[in-house]
Amino acid sequence: MRMRGVIFDGTAPRVVEDLEVRDPGPGEVLVRIAAAGLCHSDLSVVDGTIPFPLPAVLGHEGAGVVEEVGPGVTHVAPGDHVALSTLANCGTCADCARGRPTMCRAAIGRPTRPFRRGDERLYNFASNSAFAERTLVTAVQVVRIPEEIPLVSAALIGCAVLTGVGAVLNRAKVDRGESVVVIGSGGIGLNVLQGARIAGAFPVVAVDSNPAKEPLARRFGATHFVPSTDAVREILPTGADHAFECVGSTRLIRQAVDLLDRRGQAVLLGVPPADAEAAFRVSSMYLDKSILGCRYGSSRPQADIALYADLYRQGRLLLDELVSRTYPLEDFAKAADDAHHGRVARAVLTF
């Protein structure tokens, strides 16, 4: 069955209508996508910041309805509403067994090609490819969610929420009353802010040069909003317990490290070019400071997506407010331009 999707072949992303996907095999699930968030990681494939084999079907943040399951899949069934994760982790390696699926080596750098256009096979980006009317994922990537959660909002759980909230709760393990600085108030930064709010952090300082982002940053959990890191010292004279860099700038990474108090942690969430190098003053680190990388919020998607869906139902986690605007798939170029220029917290494609 032919369908629409967004592909990138190394020239420019474009919407096509002759995409096909194979039937699910053992341990696989075919999902009819209802909505998919446009993340900067998708744009980073297009501009080369994230190297990826091509041609590929883009998208990695989606939700939809199960259409068909392969042999051996028992935790979801056709008709179930689901949110998708990007991790096609194996579930049996040493890291998976230790509860660290983000470190699964089977999930890193091994894309498959379940899509086809005529005689050409296409890769699935991040083992997900949510920018298609239907996509094929492994069973471990599919998490059933309550039907009352709007799929447009649920689509954002699988990347922005897992990454941002997970970085706070799982990686940094922010505690009540600890101070947090969040550099960048885009889709990931907003979720770091609400992760800090959920954790009970105080104060929570959002740093963003765009003053228009202040109302939403405060809605998600910021107690203070400043235009640059220079102003943070007025709020936190001795520095921060935790500083999260959510932009992907080596200059801002350095500033995050410089903002730390004793025993502070700088958590890197933004994605600079793959060959980028950052510098810091080594002597400053001997006060028990740490620089932490963080892959996908150090999440356990099967557990964490279900948890965040429940927090949403309780009114403790914001999802609807993340959706700045929805776009039909045909308007992908407009959505990408709005996301690239920071006009939206999250653009969501609908099918």
Residue pairs with C-beta under 8 A, 6 or more apart in sequence:
1 20
1 134
2 17
2 18
2 19
2 20
3 17
3 19
3 20
3 21
3 132
3 133
3 134
4 15
4 16
4 17
4 19
4 132
4 133
4 329
4 351
5 15
5 16
5 19
5 57
5 115
5 129
5 131
5 132
5 133
5 329
6 13
6 14
6 15
6 16
6 57
6 58
6 59
6 131
6 132
6 329
6 332
6 349
7 13
7 14
7 16
7 19
7 55
7 56
7 57
7 58
7 117
7 122
8 14
8 45
8 46
8 54
8 55
8 56
8 58
9 54
9 55
10 54
10 55
12 46
13 46
13 58
13 332
13 333
13 336
15 329
15 330
15 332
16 117
18 117
18 118
19 57
19 115
19 116
19 117
19 122
19 132
19 133
20 115
20 116
20 117
21 30
21 114
21 115
21 116
21 132
21 134
21 135
21 136
22 114
22 116
22 136
23 30
23 68
23 70
24 30
24 68
24 69
24 70
24 73
24 136
25 70
25 71
26 70
26 71
26 72
27 70
27 71
27 72
27 73
27 138
27 139
28 69
28 70
28 73
28 136
28 137
28 138
28 139
29 66
29 68
29 69
29 70
29 73
29 76
29 82
29 136
29 137
29 138
29 139
29 141
29 142
30 66
30 67
30 68
30 69
30 134
30 135
30 136
31 62
31 64
31 65
31 66
31 67
31 82
31 84
31 134
31 135
31 136
31 137
31 142
32 64
32 65
32 66
32 67
32 133
32 134
32 351
33 62
33 63
33 64
33 130
33 131
33 132
33 133
33 134
33 135
33 351
34 63
34 64
34 65
34 151
34 152
34 155
34 350
34 351
35 62
35 63
35 64
35 151
35 152
35 154
35 155
35 326
35 348
35 349
35 350
35 351
36 59
36 61
36 62
36 63
36 130
36 131
36 155
36 348
36 349
36 351
37 61
37 62
37 130
37 155
37 156
37 159
37 160
37 187
37 346
37 347
37 348
37 349
38 61
38 332
38 335
38 336
38 339
38 346
38 347
38 348
38 349
39 60
39 61
39 159
39 160
39 187
39 346
40 186
40 187
40 248
40 271
40 339
41 50
41 60
41 126
41 159
41 271
42 58
42 59
42 60
42 125
42 131
42 336
43 336
43 339
43 340
44 50
44 271
45 52
45 56
45 58
45 125
46 58
46 336
48 273
49 248
49 271
49 272
49 273
49 274
50 271
50 274
51 274
52 111
52 123
52 125
53 111
53 123
54 123
55 120
55 122
55 123
56 111
56 122
56 123
56 124
56 125
56 129
57 115
57 122
57 123
57 124
57 125
57 129
57 131
57 132
57 135
58 125
58 129
58 131
59 125
59 128
59 129
59 130
59 131
59 132
59 135
59 349
60 86
60 125
60 126
60 128
60 129
60 130
60 158
60 159
61 84
61 86
61 128
61 130
61 155
61 156
61 158
61 159
61 160
62 83
62 84
62 128
62 130
62 131
62 135
62 155
62 158
63 81
63 82
63 83
63 84
63 145
63 151
63 152
63 154
63 155
63 157
63 158
64 81
64 82
64 84
64 151
64 351
65 79
65 80
65 81
65 82
65 151
66 76
66 77
66 78
66 79
66 80
66 82
66 142
67 78
67 134
68 78
69 76
69 77
69 78
69 139
70 139
72 139
73 139
75 139
75 142
75 144
76 82
76 139
76 142
76 144
80 144
81 144
81 145
81 146
81 147
81 149
81 151
81 154
82 142
82 143
82 144
82 145
83 143
83 145
83 154
83 155
83 157
83 158
83 305
83 309
84 128
84 130
84 135
84 137
84 141
84 142
84 143
84 158
85 128
85 140
85 141
85 143
85 158
85 162
85 299
85 301
85 305
86 126
86 127
86 128
86 141
86 158
86 159
86 296
87 101
87 102
87 104
87 107
87 127
87 140
87 141
87 296
87 301
88 106
88 107
88 127
88 137
88 138
88 140
88 141
89 96
89 101
89 102
89 104
89 106
89 107
89 140
90 96
90 104
90 106
90 107
91 101
91 104
91 140
93 104
93 105
93 106
95 101
95 103
95 104
95 105
96 104
99 300
100 298
101 107
101 140
101 299
101 300
101 301
102 295
102 296
102 297
102 298
102 299
103 295
107 127
111 123
111 124
111 125
111 127
112 123
112 124
112 127
113 121
113 122
113 123
113 124
114 124
114 136
115 121
115 122
115 123
115 124
115 129
115 132
116 122
124 135
124 136
127 137
127 138
127 141
128 135
128 137
128 141
128 158
129 135
130 155
131 329
131 332
131 349
133 329
133 351
140 301
140 302
141 301
143 301
143 302
143 305
143 306
144 306
145 154
145 157
145 305
145 306
145 309
146 309
146 313
148 313
149 309
149 312
149 313
149 319
150 319
150 320
152 323
152 326
152 348
152 350
153 312
153 319
153 320
153 322
153 323
154 309
154 319
155 348
156 187
156 319
156 322
156 323
156 346
156 348
157 305
157 308
157 309
157 319
158 301
158 305
159 296
160 187
160 188
160 190
160 191
160 322
160 346
161 191
161 308
161 317
161 319
161 322
162 296
162 297
162 299
162 301
162 304
162 305
162 308
163 188
163 191
163 269
163 294
163 296
163 297
163 299
164 187
164 188
164 189
164 190
164 191
164 192
164 193
164 194
164 195
164 246
164 269
164 297
165 191
165 192
165 194
165 195
165 198
165 297
165 308
165 317
166 195
166 294
166 296
166 297
166 298
166 299
166 304
167 192
167 195
167 244
167 267
167 269
167 294
167 297
167 298
168 174
168 180
168 192
168 195
168 196
168 198
168 199
168 201
168 242
168 244
169 195
169 198
169 199
170 297
170 298
170 299
170 300
170 304
171 267
171 292
171 294
171 297
171 298
172 242
172 244
172 265
172 267
172 292
174 180
174 195
174 196
174 199
174 201
174 241
174 242
175 199
175 200
175 201
176 199
176 200
176 201
177 200
177 201
177 202
178 199
178 201
178 202
178 241
178 242
179 201
179 202
179 203
179 204
179 205
179 236
179 240
179 241
179 242
179 261
180 192
180 196
180 201
180 203
180 204
180 205
180 240
180 241
180 242
180 243
180 244
181 205
181 207
181 229
181 232
181 236
181 240
181 242
181 243
181 244
181 256
181 259
182 189
182 192
182 193
182 196
182 204
182 205
182 206
182 207
182 222
182 243
182 244
182 246
183 189
183 207
183 208
183 229
183 243
183 244
183 245
183 246
183 247
183 252
183 255
183 256
184 207
184 208
184 245
184 246
184 247
184 252
184 270
185 193
185 206
185 207
185 208
185 210
185 213
185 216
185 217
185 222
185 246
185 345
186 246
186 247
186 342
186 345
187 322
187 345
187 346
188 246
188 269
188 270
189 206
189 208
189 217
189 244
189 246
190 216
190 217
190 220
190 322
190 345
191 220
191 322
192 244
192 246
192 269
193 204
193 206
193 217
193 220
193 221
193 222
194 220
194 221
194 317
194 318
195 221
196 204
196 221
196 242
197 204
197 220
197 221
198 221
198 311
198 316
198 317
201 242
202 223
203 223
203 224
203 235
203 236
204 221
204 222
204 223
204 224
205 222
205 223
205 224
205 225
205 226
205 232
205 235
205 236
205 240
206 213
206 214
206 217
206 218
206 222
206 224
206 225
206 226
207 225
207 226
207 227
207 228
207 229
207 231
207 232
208 214
208 217
208 225
208 227
209 227
209 228
210 342
211 227
213 225
214 222
214 225
216 321
216 345
217 225
218 225
219 318
219 321
220 318
220 321
224 235
226 232
226 235
229 252
229 255
229 256
229 258
229 259
232 240
232 259
233 239
233 259
236 259
236 261
238 261
238 262
239 259
239 260
239 261
239 262
239 264
240 259
240 260
240 261
240 264
241 261
241 263
241 264
241 265
242 264
242 265
242 266
242 267
243 256
243 257
243 259
243 260
243 264
243 265
243 266
243 267
244 256
244 266
244 267
244 269
245 252
245 253
245 255
245 256
245 266
245 267
245 268
245 269
245 270
246 269
246 270
247 270
248 270
248 271
248 272
249 270
249 272
250 272
250 276
250 277
250 278
250 279
252 270
253 266
253 268
253 270
253 272
253 278
253 280
254 278
254 279
254 280
256 266
256 268
257 266
257 280
257 281
257 284
257 289
257 291
258 280
258 281
258 284
259 266
260 266
260 284
260 289
262 287
262 288
262 289
263 287
263 288
263 289
264 289
264 290
265 289
265 290
265 291
265 292
266 289
266 290
266 291
266 292
267 292
267 294
268 291
268 292
268 293
268 294
269 294
272 278
280 291
285 291
297 304
308 317
311 317
312 318
312 319
322 345
322 346
323 345
323 346
323 348
324 343
324 344
324 345
324 346
324 347
325 335
325 338
325 344
325 347
325 348
326 347
326 348
326 349
326 350
327 334
327 335
327 347
327 348
327 349
327 350
328 349
328 350
329 349
329 350
329 351
332 349
335 344
335 347
335 349
336 347
338 344
338 347
339 346
339 347
